[in-house]
Amino acid sequence: MKLLGNLFFVFSLLLIISLASVPSSCKKDSTTVDSIKTTNSNGLQAILTIPNGSLATGTLPAASTGTSIPVISNFQPSASTSSGYQLLLPFQYTSSNGWKYIYLQIIGATNGYFKITNPTTSTNSGTVAIPINIPGQVLKGSFTIQFTLVDANGLVAIYVQTIIVIRDALKCVNASNSGSEGLTFTQVDMGTKSGSVTLSYDTYTVPDRMDIFQGSTWMGGTGINPGSLIPPLCNCSSVLPGFVGKNSTITFNYNPSNGRIITIVVSGCLGGGTAWIWSLSCP
């Protein structure tokens, strides 16, 4: 890989790690207060937490006009996870003046919007992952968010939307999932029996990456241990090691004493119309 590509990846990964709350990523939230339906936009927005973000009052600022506004070039149109976990939404941007804030709001909410501050010095292009903590009291269902980027001069990019689906953790019997671009986190309850488990996957011709975690322990994947619960992201046109386009399997040993929930993370490459599918066996 060219040196420039490697430097861009290192910067992108550092930016993602600094914005996301890595220690809490994918950890179960034991909150047991009153349940919140995903159709309750104000109630849901009030209990979500985003690292480096706070709920601002007032009306969501409008997008700027002109040719010099920042641009969100690639993003996830949909994502799914279980309540009590952290969801990561990656996107790529270009900007003449870096970025200073992200504005984010649940569509239908009238109690303000999230203002997320950039914790690092940004460049004029890169990859950012928005971490959204979904509390344990959020019920199954779906909601839509809109978000945008604000540059150092206060210019606001055009808003994009992502549909977020909240579902129960899957059972290992007939556990499967499919998707496309960006990061997809799927929690699976593997039960009480220990033994060998096989993940069968097909990433087709456009390369994607698979990683399996039990808690914070990496159990295997299509590349080497990423050293983080946030696997790498890349453009489909500049494939990184660990991104594969093929039909294959990953086998690992499961021990329920280390936690019954495993998390399968798929990093679908960005900007290439990728698709993937996987299925899981029981121990």
N, C-alpha and C positions, 0 to 999 in steps of 0.2 A: 504494500500500500504506500502511496506517496506520503512524504513527510507532512505536507499540508493537511492531508486527510487525517493523519494521526493526531496532529495538534488540535484540529477541530473536534475530534472525538474526545480528547482529554479535557478540553475546555467544557464541552457539553456535559460530560459526566460530572465534572466538578460543580457545574452550575446546578445540575439536577440534584446532586447530593446536598448542596448548600440550601436549596429551596425546600426540599422535602425533609420531613422529620423522620430520618432513617430508623432511629431506635424504636419508634412506635409503628413503623410500617408493617402492615399485615398482622398486627397483634389484636387479639380479641378484646373488646370493650365490655366490661362487666356491668355497665350501667343498667339499672332495673327500674328507672322512673317511668312515668306514663308514656305509653306508646304514641308514636307520631306517624300518621299516614303520609305517604308520598304526595297525596293530593292536597295536603295542608301546606301550601307554599310558604306562608309566613312562619308557621311553627317549625317547619323543616329548616328553613334558612336560619332561624334563631339558634338552633342547636348544632348546626354544622360548625366545625372548626377547621381553619386552614392555617398552617404555620406561616408566620410573617404576614398574616392577614387579619383585618379587623372589620367589623360591620359598621359601615358608614351610613349616616342618615341622609335623607334627601332623595332626589331623583337621579337615576342612573345617567351619567353624562353621555351625550350624544357623540357619535363618531364624527371626526373632523372631515373636512373636504379638501381637495387639492391633490397634487401629484407627489408631495413630499411626506405624506403620512406613512407611518409604519404599516407593514403588511404581515398578516398571519398566513403563511404559505401552505402548511400542511397541519392537519389536526384530526382528532378522532370524532367522527359523527355519532358514535355510540360507544358505550362502555358498560360493564356490569361488575358487581361485586356483592358481597354479603354484608349485612349490617354488623357493626362492630369492627370493621376493618378500614384501612386507609386505601383510598383509590388514587391512582396517579394518572393525570391526563397530560400527555406530552403534546407539544406543538412546536413548529419551527417558524421563525420570523426573519424578516429583513427590516432594517431601520437605518436611516441616516444619522440618528442620534441615540443609538442604543435603546434601552427601555428602563423606565423608572417604576411603573406600577402595572398591575393587572387589575382590571375591574371585572367582577364576576357576580352574577345574580341568578337566582332561580326564577324562571319565567312564571309570572303570576304573583310573585311576591311584591308587596307594597311597603315592606319595612326596611327599605334601604338596599344596600349592596355591599359586597366585600371589596375592600381595597387592599391589595396584596403588594407589599413593598419588596423591591429587588434587594436582596441582602449582599449582592456582589457588584463589582464593576462590570458592566455588560459591554459586548462588542456590537457591531452593526448587523450581525446575523448569528444564529445559533439555535439551540434546542432547549426548551424549558419544559419541566414537568410540574403541573399544579397538583400538590397533595391535598386531598379533601378527606377529612376524617368523618366516617359515617358512624354515628353513635349506635349502640346496641338496641335502642328503643325504636329505631326506624323500622317500620313494617315493610313487607314485600310490596313491590309496585315499581313505578317508574316516574321520573320527573325530568325536565329539560332545563339545562343551564345555558346562559349566554355569557360570553366573556370576550375580552379584548385586551390589547396592549397599549400602554401609554408611553411615549418617548420622553426624553429629558426636557424637551421643549413644551410638553403638555399636549402634543398632538395625539389623537385617539384613533387607533386602527378600526376598521370595520368589524363589527361583532360577528362571531361565529357561534354555532349552537352544538351542543352534545346532549344526546338522550342518555340518561343514566338509569340502568335497571338494577333494582335491589332484589336479591333472591336468597333463598336458604342455601346453606352449604350443601353440595351434592353428596349423595351416598356413593360408595365405590361401585355398587352394582349398577351397571349401565351408565356410569359417569362419562360424559363426553361434552365437548364444546367446540365451537367454530367461530371464526372471526376474520378480521382483516388488519388494518393498520393500527399502530400504537401499542400500548401496554394493556394486556388483559389478564386480570388476576382471578383465578377460580379456586375456591376453597372446597376441599373434599374431605368428608368424614370417613376415615378408613376402617372404623370399627375396632374391635378388641383383639382380633386375631393377628399375630405377627407372621411375617413371611415375605416372599419375593413378590414384587409388583411390577407390572409392565405397562408403560405408556406407549401406545401406538399412535403415530402421528403422520400427517401428510402436509407438507408445506408447499407442495406443487412446484412450479418452476421459479417463482419469485421467492427469494430466500427470507426466512424468518428464524427466530431463535426461541428455543424451549428451555425453561429452567424449572426445577422442582425443589421446593423447600419444605422441610418439616420444622416448624417454628422458624428460627433464623439459620438453621443448618441446611446447607446446599446438599441435595441428594443425588443430583445428576442433571445432565442437560445435553444440548447439542454442541456446547463449547466447554471451555474450562470454567471453574468456579469464578463467577464475576466479582466475588468478594463483597457483595452488597445485595440487599433485598431488591435493589433497583437494577435490573440488568441493563446492558447497553442499548442504545437506540441508534439507528443509522438510516440514511437514505437508501432506497432500493438501488440507486445508481452507484452507490459507493459502499459495497457490502463489507462488513467487518467480520473477523473470525468468529465462528459460532453461529453465524446465520447460514442456514442450509435450505436448499430447495429439493426435497426428496421425500420419499415414503420410507419410514424406518421405525425403530422402537428404542426405548430407553428402559432399562431394568434396574431396580434398586431394592434394597431391603428395608422393610417397614417394621418398626417396633412401637407398639402403642404406648409403652411407658414413656416415650419421648413426646407424647402428644398425639391425639387421634386425628387432628386436622393437618392435612398437607395443602400447600398452595402451589398451583401450577401457573407459572407466569409465561405468557407468550409475548415476545417483542416482535410485532409485525413491522417490517421496514416501511418507511414513510415515503409517500409520493410515487408509488409504483403500482397501485391497485392490487396489492397482495391479498392472498386468502390462505387460510389454514384450517385444519381440523384435527382433533385428537380424541382418543377414547382410552379408558383406564380399566385395568383388571383389579380384582380384589386379591388380598394376600392368600 
